[in-house]
Amino acid sequence: MRSNRFWVIVLGGLLVVSVIFAILFARIPAGFARIYKDGEHIKTINLSTVLEPYTILIEGTANISGEEIKNIIEADHGRIRMLEADCPDGSCKRQGWVSSGVIPIVCLPNRVIIILDGGDNELDIDAVVS
């Protein structure tokens, strides 16, 4: 039977490796933010060239309820967030600033998606479920 010291060293090593991978992947900067509404590409923003913060207004009609919707997106140097959204849950606003492509910003009731990536190629959304 192995001693407790052996297992502490093994688990500590795994923890260190996990933290290193998390830091490396979280720090990969997203060069572009691609904004989609109802599955259609609206705008691409090169986040590395944004010098002053600015907002983007997205208005339209929600397909599900037929109500008018409004989202305000704020872009800053290297990051982006959903500043305002008139959706009922507001989880897209609570997500805050996003600067890597690990998790997209999604306003599901208003069908607005912001995908961050580092490449120049156009991303395509496969399908939108209504």
C-alpha positions in Angstrom: 0.0 0.0 0.0 1.3 3.4 -0.9 1.7 6.1 1.6 -0.4 9.2 1.9 2.6 11.3 0.8 2.6 9.6 -2.6 -1.1 10.4 -3.2 -0.6 14.0 -2.1 2.2 14.4 -4.6 0.2 12.8 -7.4 -2.9 14.9 -6.7 -0.8 18.1 -6.3 0.9 17.5 -9.6 -2.5 17.0 -11.4 -3.8 20.2 -9.8 -0.8 22.1 -11.0 -1.1 20.8 -14.6 -4.8 21.6 -14.6 -4.2 25.1 -13.4 -1.6 25.6 -16.1 -3.9 24.4 -18.9 -6.7 26.6 -17.6 -4.5 29.7 -17.6 -3.2 29.0 -21.1 -6.6 28.4 -22.6 -8.3 31.3 -20.8 -5.7 33.7 -22.0 -6.0 33.0 -25.7 -7.3 36.4 -26.9 -10.2 36.5 -29.2 -9.4 38.8 -32.2 -12.9 39.0 -33.6 -16.5 39.2 -32.2 -19.2 38.0 -34.6 -22.7 39.1 -33.8 -25.7 37.1 -35.1 -29.4 37.9 -34.9 -31.9 35.1 -35.8 -29.0 33.1 -37.2 -28.0 35.8 -39.6 -24.5 37.4 -39.4 -25.0 41.1 -38.6 -21.5 42.5 -37.8 -17.9 41.5 -37.2 -15.8 43.5 -34.8 -12.0 43.3 -34.7 -11.6 43.7 -30.9 -7.9 44.4 -31.1 -8.4 47.6 -33.1 -11.1 49.1 -30.8 -9.5 52.1 -29.2 -12.5 53.7 -27.5 -15.5 51.8 -26.1 -18.6 52.0 -28.2 -22.1 50.5 -28.3 -24.1 48.6 -31.0 -27.9 48.7 -30.9 -29.7 45.6 -32.1 -33.5 46.0 -32.6 -36.0 43.8 -34.1 -39.0 41.5 -33.6 -38.8 38.3 -31.5 -39.9 35.4 -33.6 -41.5 33.6 -30.7 -43.7 36.3 -29.2 -43.7 38.9 -32.0 -42.7 41.6 -29.5 -40.1 44.3 -30.2 -36.7 43.5 -28.7 -33.6 45.6 -28.0 -30.1 44.6 -27.2 -27.2 47.0 -26.6 -23.7 45.5 -27.0 -20.6 47.3 -25.8 -17.2 46.7 -27.4 -13.9 47.7 -25.9 -10.3 46.9 -26.6 -10.0 43.1 -26.5 -13.4 42.5 -24.9 -17.2 42.7 -25.4 -20.3 42.4 -23.3 -24.1 42.7 -23.5 -24.7 46.0 -21.8 -28.5 46.0 -22.0 -31.1 43.5 -23.0 -34.9 43.5 -22.5 -35.1 39.8 -22.1 -36.9 38.4 -19.0 -33.9 36.6 -17.4 -31.0 38.9 -18.1 -28.4 36.2 -17.9 -26.6 37.6 -21.0 -26.1 40.9 -19.1 -24.9 39.1 -16.0 -22.2 37.3 -18.0 -20.2 40.5 -18.1 -17.1 41.2 -20.2 -15.9 38.4 -22.4 -12.4 38.4 -23.9 -11.8 34.9 -25.0 -13.7 32.5 -27.2 -14.3 29.9 -24.5 -18.0 30.8 -23.9 -20.2 32.8 -26.3 -22.6 35.4 -25.2 -26.2 34.3 -25.9 -29.4 36.1 -25.4 -31.8 33.2 -26.1 -35.2 35.0 -25.8 -34.0 37.7 -28.3 -32.0 35.3 -30.4 -28.8 37.3 -30.3 -25.4 35.5 -30.2 -21.9 36.9 -29.9 -19.2 34.4 -30.8 -15.5 35.3 -30.2 -12.7 33.7 -32.2 -9.2 34.5 -33.2 -9.4 33.8 -37.0 -10.4 35.7 -40.0 -12.7 33.1 -41.4 -16.4 33.5 -41.3 -18.3 31.4 -38.8 -21.6 29.8 -39.8 -24.3 28.9 -37.4 -25.7 25.5 -38.4 -29.3 26.0 -37.3 -31.6 28.1 -35.2 -34.4 26.4 -33.3 -37.6 28.3 -32.8 
